[in-house]
Amino acid sequence: MADTLADENGHKSFEDIKSTSIDNGNPQEETAAFELAGSKLLLVMIGLGLAIFLAAIDSSIFATAIPRITTQFHSIDDIGWYGSSYSFAMCSLQPVAGKLYASFSMKTVFLSYMAVFEFGSLICATAVNSPMLIVGRTIAGLGGAGITTGGMSIVASSMPLQKRGAFIGILHSTFGVATILGPLLGGLLTQHASWRWCFYINLPIGAVTFAFLLLFFHPPARTSDTTTVLRKLAKLDLMGAFLFAPSVVMILFALQWGGTQYAWKSATIIGLFLGGAGLLTVFALWQVHKGDNAMIPPRLMTQRTIFVACFINFFAMGAVMTSIFYLPEWFQVIKAVSPTKSGVMYLPLALSDILSATGAGVGVSVLGYANPFILAGTSLMSIGTGLITTFTPTTNHERWISYQVLQGLGAGMTLSMPYVATQTVLKGDDIPVGTSMVQLFQFLGSSVFLAISQALFTNQLRSSLSTLASVGIGRAEIEKILHAGATSVRKVVTEAQVSGVVGAYNDSIVSTFYVATAAAAASFVFSLGLEWRSVKAKP
């Protein structure tokens, strides 16, 4: 029986149009639980855009600051953790976020996540060492977990299906705007103020978005829902989250430490892999046991479109984030440019991402299908990322610009459209849960591939430097180079050693682009399995 809904201010009530089943037939006309229009729609979208902007910029703004951070904290081995800690925290609580939005007031849940995100940003801004920065990144990620899911869920609950493609495209293009301003703004702040301002800047912007959502977003309340808070919390599957989080942490530690702190065949690494795999197995069995109340409901995960969309974004986000983290490193170390300049050199990827995400969002509303855009996106992303693996110290600007454009055009279409595709098979309270599942796999992909890339980068760099004995690079010099950090590497070697050391860095960074290429290719393979469902309702 439908729940009776009333405006939070008590002005009116109406019936909630919802369904907890997957739509396995042709799409029918779907009406939102309530529909925003006019100035309220504009203001709420601005608020959501600002919030998603913050969550996105936090993953990119300090990409150009990382070389300076590793120099200050002497923490080049932690590069992967700066990104993966944020992404892992986001992915670990994505399904819980979806269930929170389905069970409690969207407004209250969204603003609570914003508060946690701001607190984590404050810790990052005041960090006195690398571990504190990683902790702050983790807390910010816990808050960010509910921001993106909340934004997509609010759009889904506030407008009919046919209109969502354009607005989801707009929200995703906000990621692109953040990607543009992130590295560029991060470079400016790092060079002319301090890398800490990459996080301080979140506080005033967060206050503005908090005020916008607080004042202008008034979703309907479930006045007839007599379920107690404790029963609602019991449905969140916190046990599933407790099983999932440590399993992924163990696997990430194994990927980060393997070949660096410990040998791949060591008991520590083997134990971490086995422990992580074991907990994941228990987690999967627990999900089957919980059924529809599971963190990842099997009913949804076994639906073809949901399953394929999850893995498209898993691999696509892994490819994109690897490039986001290591392209600025390549520009600063190999091309010897400032953090600001490296942000400018990164613009081709970011600008093309925005254009393609926005264009795909409008295009799917006209064409009706997300599939053509996903297929084109994964193809272009695979080609562009593959071409980036050809980078050398002498690569000219025509190549590094055009290759980034190809990758950005593909990434923009690829990452936004799976959300549209999933909403053609979901209704009612399944929408935030399904959206959070795609988000879970998206940020899990970021965490996993950043960890893999970091391990490969570190191992390759040590291996490449060890071949430079002929120019006086021994074990002591290798540790000195690694300890110096990326931006100071040229200051701790002689003129005769610079060429060899820069070449070693180039080989190491390019090795991460091979990982990104493999991930992009995998996203293309999965895109072939997506169902062809139209977002247009039958007349």
KABEL-V225571 format. One record per run of one state. SS is the DSSP state (H for helix, E for strand, C for the rest). FROM is the first residue (numbers start at 0). TO is the last residue. If there is no record, write none. Layout:
ss	from	to
SS	FROM	TO
SS	FROM	TO
This chain:
ss	from	to
C	0	2
E	3	6
C	7	11
E	12	14
C	15	36
H	37	56
C	57	64
H	65	72
C	73	74
H	75	91
C	92	92
H	93	102
C	103	104
H	105	124
C	125	128
H	129	157
C	158	159
H	160	191
C	192	195
H	196	215
C	216	218
E	219	221
C	222	227
H	228	233
C	234	236
H	237	256
E	257	257
C	258	260
E	261	261
C	262	265
H	266	292
C	293	296
H	297	300
C	301	302
H	303	333
C	334	337
H	338	344
C	345	345
H	346	366
C	367	367
E	368	368
C	369	369
H	370	387
C	388	395
H	396	421
C	422	428
H	429	464
C	465	467
H	468	470
C	471	473
H	474	483
C	484	484
H	485	490
C	491	493
H	494	526
C	527	532
E	533	533
C	534	538
